[in-house]
Structures are given as structure tokens and as C-alpha cells.
Amino acid sequence: MCLAIPGKLLDISQKNGVRAGRVEFGGIVNQVCLDFVPEAEVGDYVVVHVGFALSRVDREEAERTYQILEAMGLLEGELAPSAQGPPETVE
């Protein structure tokens, strides 16, 4: 199952004409495409599905959703390292 998971946008860059950013999900950082949320800025929370940020959400909603998904045990498979290599971690 693939879930849309909220995370915090840490930085924004352009890569090959695509607006991209690093998003933190509970200590795990993944690169995502930001083209669907051109209004997103560093520090915003975005909902990400299969590597694409789909919408912005406020911090409280992001935290509440993340806690529910974690309590249900649904985050383990979703945040597992991908075939592209290990994710970066935030210290």
C-alpha cells in the first residue's frame, strides 16, 4: 500500500528543470518533486505520495496525521530505504 505522508520541507532546488526539495519524515529525509505545489516554501509541511508533494498542510495537521499513521504501524514500509540508496538523516 502506498500512503500520502506529511513531512517538513527543508530546502528547495532546481534539478533538470524540475522543482525539487528535501522533505523530512520523522528523521528520514527524501528528495521529492515540488512541481504540484509551486507555492510551497522552506519550512512548510507538504503531503507526499510516491515522491511527489501534492499539497501543503499546516504543522498541526501534519503532526496529527503522522502520529496516527505511526500508531497504526503504517509508516515502516512507506519510509523504508528505496532502491535508490539509503535516505539522508537529519541530525
Secondary structure, 3 states (H helix, E strand, C coil): CCCCEEEEEEEEEEECCEEEEEEEECCEEEEEECCCCCCCCCCCEEEEECCEEEEEECHHHHHHHHHHHHHCCCHHHHCCCECCECCEECC
